[in-house]
Amino acid sequence: MDRIVAVVGTRAILTSQVDEQLVLLQSQGQPFPPDSAGRAEARRRILDRMIEEELLVQQAERDTTIKVTDQEIQDQVEQSVQNVRRQFASELEFQEQLRQANFGSVEEWRRWLTDQQRRQILTQRLLEVQRQKGKLRPIPPTDAQMRAFWEQNRGQVQRRPPVVSFRQIVVTPKPDSAARAQTLQLAESLVAVLHGGVDFATLARQYSRDSVSAQNGGELGWFRRGVMVKSFENAVFRLRPGEISDPVETEFGFHIIQLQRAQPAEVLARHILLTPAIAPTQVDIARRLADSVHARLAAGAPFDSLARAAGDPNESKLAEAVPVSQLPPDYQQLVNADTTLGLKPVFTIGPESERPKFAILEVTERQAEGEVTFEDVKDRIRERLGQDLAIKHYLDQLRRQTYIDIRL
């Protein structure tokens, strides 16, 4: 018999819902205690997490500034379904995994995913709103809390890979005035064609130089302020749904933007990116500038002033403790060939035949592979616990304001 194990506000949590979460965790490979006391404790932890989630969901539903559309939920559910299906070699294996997770059909799983996705988005947006209001400021953990967290989780920490820290100045060739004018003319002609009714996605696949979004018809997904470069952001947040912008120039080229949907502080948009061609003479100018910057650094000139004067502002200047295996191939080749610290020769990044960039890199620190220590991860633990403690404090406030009856 199903029964109520907790009431949060006006909503009940049922035994079957706790069992669903339990089966889901087991299907993901998490062990379940064999003894009755251990099983009871595991069920209580699951129920506690469900109560916390319900508190956040109900608070988000009361906040009139938080909106979640059916379309965005379905988009994410469909993406999740496709990602999971790709993990199985056959439909039979996929169906078997669903049965192990206690779902009777794909549609039943989809309905569950839809509800879970809605609750997840509501929770995320509530926490974002609270951070923006300054009500979720990190609470500094004590050293004892940090060390306790380390002891509880150190068994899950893998060995530290070889890491490298460096600073760099990247010099990017600039298009000449003729190439810029030609690209702007093309962008203006495409805007006119789009106003004539031609399909935006078709033109994006044909013309856009954004390799990530072009194949998806220029789709950028939902994003908020602070994600895109300023001029792009200013343009897109001024548009009305369905409206197409005039060409917008950024450091990447000219963008034609269409706003698809909007909600408070968030938009769904797509774009076509047109990039001016880089003439060989402009590449030569950039190479000579990079060589000059390298020579001045070697002679002791200040890094920061050279970076401001010659560096590409869209390229990061500092990299701290980056695993060598995660570096782009150009960087891996350089740091593996020369393991000393200091200034390295100018090298080319990006496609040499089309839009090369020139990097001046100075390695400031290297660490060989080894065991991860508390000191290595102390700052990350402090940041993680600071956020966790802030959320716990917020949940404690919601608990005091909400009727909760636990019957487990």
C-alpha positions, 0 to 999 in steps of 0.5 A: 500500500502506498502511503504518505511519508511527508507533507511539505506545505500542502503537498504530500511525498509518497512512499512510491516517490521515495522508492522511485528515487531509490531505484534510480540511484541503484540503476546509476550504480550507487550501492544500497546498504544490505542491512535494515538499519542502513536501508532505513538511513538511506531512505531517510537521506533520500526523503530529506533531499526530496523535502529540500527540493520541494521547498525550493520548487514551491518557493519558485512557484510563488515567485512571479518573476520566475517563468518556465515555458513548456517549450524549453522544458520539452526541448531539454527533455528531447535532448536528454532522451536523445543523449540517453538513447545514443548510449545503447547499441539497440532499442532492446538494450534501451528498453531493458534499462528503462525496465531496470529503472522501474519505468513501464514505457518510454512515454512514462519515462518522458512524463517523469523527465518532464516533471523533473526538468520543470522542477530542476529549472524552477530550482535553478532559477530561484537560486539565481534570483536569490544570488542576484538579490544578494540573499545567497552570499557564500558563507565562509566554512571553518577549517574543520568543515573543510578538512571534514569534507576532504576526509569524506571525499578524498577517496574519490579524488584521482591522482593529479595529472601533470599541470602547467601555469602560464601567461600569454599574449595572443596577436590576431591579424585584423582584416583590412578596410576593403575586406571589412566593407565587403563583408558588411555589404554581404551582411546587409544583402542577407538582411534584405533577403531575410526580410523578403521571407527566406528561411533564416536557418537555411542562410545560417547553414550556408553563410555563417562562420560560427562552426558551432551554431551554423549546422543547427541553423544558427541556434544559440539557445537560451542565454542571459546578460553577461554571456555574449560580448557587449555589442551583441548583447545590447542588440539582441536584448533590444529586439522583439520576438521574430525581429531581425537585426541590422548587421552588428559588428563585434570582434568576431565579425558581423552578426545578423541576429533574430530574437526567437523568444524572450522572457524576463532576463533571458532570450532565445536567439539565433545568428549568422556570423560573417567574418571578413577575410584576412589578407596575407599582408595582414597576417605578415603584419601580425607576425611581425608584431608578435615577434616585436612583443616577444623581443620586448618581453625578453628585454624586460618590458612589462607584460601587462602593458604589452598585453593591453597594447597588442593582445587580443582581448578575447583571448585569456591572458592567464592560465592557472594549473591547467592539466597538460592533457586539456590544452589545445594540441598546439600548446601541448606540443610546445610545453611537452617539447620544452619542459623548462620555465620561462618565455617560449618562441612565438608559435601559431595557433588556429588554422595556419592557412586561413585565420592564424593567430600568434601566441607569445607564452611564458610558462610560470609553473609546472607540476608533475603527476602526483597525489592530490593534497588538501592544499591543492584543492583547499580553495575549491573546497572553500568555494564549494562549501561556501555555496553549500552553506549559503543554500543550507541557510536559505533552506533553513529559513524556508523550513521555518516558514513552511509546514513540514510533517515527516511520517517516515 
